[in-house]
């Protein structure tokens, strides 16, 4: 990478970091390009060189946030061969990622909802990607006889929906103080829904 490319990459990341702060504080609709440029110590021209509009900047943030979440979840799942253990790892890591990046989580789950159709599509894509990972685990668990036959797509989307609501409650109320503290109860509920037991069954 040349020095010019390195500077460009650094500036782009600085813009994304500043945009995250501004969007999280003021919301998408009330955030101004001028404010993001000031917060990043970049001219408006420099900002528009990387992102042609506020919408493009917000979409880039959503793309990065979604990709980072899925990468972390997939890495955690890769440490386990048992499908139910992989599902458990996905749940734990998702809560860890959301809980460790409150501003990014607010942007992803709150601000994007009211930002328009294109952003809603992005969120649905993320929802579907996470649900697909869970559905694959459940399909394998059914094939192994670990859980009874069920509609794994419905179950997987229910898992994501439960996580989403727990995270939103944490964002809105600050309870519990640590999002990861919801893991034991959430895990027990979700696994009971597919196994009929709070414990992970083995064939």
N, C-alpha and C positions, 0 to 999 in steps of 0.2 A: 504494500500500500504506500502510495506517495504521500509527501507531507501535505499536499493540497487535499488529497482524498481524506487523510486523517483529520485535518481541520474541518472539512465539510461534515464528516461523520460526527465529530465532537459537537459542532454547532447544531446539527440536527437533533442530537440527543439532548442538548441543553434546551432547545425549543420544546421538545416533548416533555421534559421535566417541568419546565415553567408552565406549559399548558395544563399539565395535570394539576398543579397547585391552583391555577386560576379557575379552571373548570370545576374543581371540587369545591372551591370557596363560593363561587358566584353562580354555578350552574351553566349549562351550555348556552342557553338563550341570552343570559345577561353578561356573558363574557365577551370582551372585545379584543380584536386582534392587536390593537395598540397596547393594551395592558399586557398581553402575552409577550409582545416584542420587548416592552420595557423590563418585564420580569426576567427575560432571558438575556438582557443586555445585547440585544440584536436589533438592527434596523428593520422597519417594515419590509423593505426591499429584500433584506436577507431572509426574513421569514417566508415571504412569498416565493423566494427562489426554491425553498424546500417544500413548501406546502401552498398550493395555489388559493386555498380558501380555509376558513375556519372549519368547515365541514371536513375537508381533507385532513386537517390536523387532528380533529377528533376521531375520525375513522382510523387514522394511523395509530392513535393511542389504543383504541379498542382492539385493533389487530394485534398489537404487541402484547397487550394484557391477556387476551385470549390465548395466544400462542404460548406465552410464558406459563399460564395456568396448566394447559394441556401437557406441555413438556414436563413440568414438575410432577404431574399426576402420573403420566406414563412412565417416568423414571422410577417413581415409587412402586408402581405395579410390577415393573420388570424384575424386582427383587424376589418375587414370589411365583411359584409354579402352580400352587393350588388356586383355582378360580375364585373361590370365596375369600381367600386371603388377599387376592388382587383387588377384589371389590372393596374389602375393608381398607386396604392401603390407599385406594383412590379416595374414599371418604375422608380418611384422616388427613391426607395431604391437601385435599381441597380446602378443608377447614383451616389447616396451617397456613396455606397461601393467602386465603382471604383475610385471616386474622392478623397476618404479619404485614399487610399492605392496605391499611384502611382507606387511604385516599383513592387508590386504584380500584378497590372494591366498590367504593361509593360511585366512582365514575362508571364502572362496568354495570352495576346492578340498579343504580338509581338514576343518574343523569342521562344515561343512554335511552331510558324508557320514554322520555318526553322529547327526544331530539329529532324524531321523524322516522319515516318508514324505513329508510336505508339503514338506520342504526338498529331498528327493531329486527331487521333481517340478520344483521351481524350477531345480535344476541341470540336469535333463534338458531343460528349456525353453531354457536358455542354450546348452547343447550343440547343440540342434537349430537355434537361431537362427544360431549361428556356422557350422554345417555348411551351412545353406541358402545363406548368402552365398558360401561356397566352391563349392557345387554349381552355383550360377548362373554363376559364372565358368567352371567346367569345361564346363558345357553350351554356353556361347557359344564356348569354345575348340574344342570338338568341331565345332560348326556352321561355324566358320571354317576347319577343317582344320588347326588348330595341333597338335592331339593326336588320337590314334586314338580311335574310339568306345569307351566304357567305362561302367560303372555309376557315374555321378557321385555318387549318394547314398552308396554304399559308400565311394568314394574320399574324399568330403568328410568323412565321419565318421571315416575313418582319419586324415585330417589333424588333426582336432581331438583324436583320441585320442593321436596322437604328441606334439602340443603339451602336452596335459595331463600325460603321463608325464614329459616333460622338465622341466616346471615343478615337478611333485611331487618329482622327484629333487633339484632345486635347493633346494626348501624343506626337505627332510629332511637333505641333506648339506652344503648351502652351496656345492656345486660345479656349475658354475664360479662364481667370485665374482660375476661379472656374468651374469645370465641371457641378456642380448642376445648374449653370446659364443657361444651355441649356434646362432645364426641361420645361419651359413654351412653347417654340416653338416646341420642340419635342413632347410634349403631344398634342398640338393642331393639329399637322400634323397627328399623329398616330390615334387620336380619330376621326378626320375628315375622315380618310380612312375607318373606320368601321361604323361610324354613319351618315356621311354626315354633321356633325355639329361640331364646336369647343367645344360645351358644351356637357356634358354627358346627354343623353336623359333618361328620366324615362318613364315607360309604362303608 
